[in-house]
Amino acid sequence: MDTLRALTEQYIHIAKKWDEARDNLPYIITNEPKEGAFIEDDKQFIEVASDGKMSLKYTERGNIDVLMTTHSIDEFLYFLFKSEAEAYGRGYAMQHLSPELNFRKVYFQKAVERMGTLSEEWQNRLQEELNEILIKHP
């Protein structure tokens, strides 16, 4: 369980940059759940395998879907904080809706700004990912 401990400690440390006091990961934690194990619907959960592989999964209508899987703690943390930064950006854009503003541009800008408070590398990576979305779906 060293992987889970390291993941949790780094998550808590990074979250402090957002001035958020957290004492654990905000997800259900499992160790390779057995077939038929019950996890409440519409919940995200982290599964940590004995080989250190981490997966972020969610349940929907009784099905378990995988959002991402990796052995890299940094990659996993990026994905977790990216989700939180995007949620922040969407929330900000929703609160500041106006005909003059493009919702996605405001949402993306705020998500990138938020991620930038954690890591310049993560900020640049998210900016590139969101730019690709805008290019493919203007």
Buried (B, 14 or more C-beta within 10 A) or exposed (E): EEBBEEBBEBBBEBBEEBEEEBEEBEBBBBEEBEEEEEBEEEEBBBBBEEEBBBBBBBBEEEEBEEEBBBEEBEEBBBBBBBBBBBEBBBEBBEEEEEEEEEEBEBBBBBBBBBBBBBBEEBBEBBBEEBEEEEEEEE
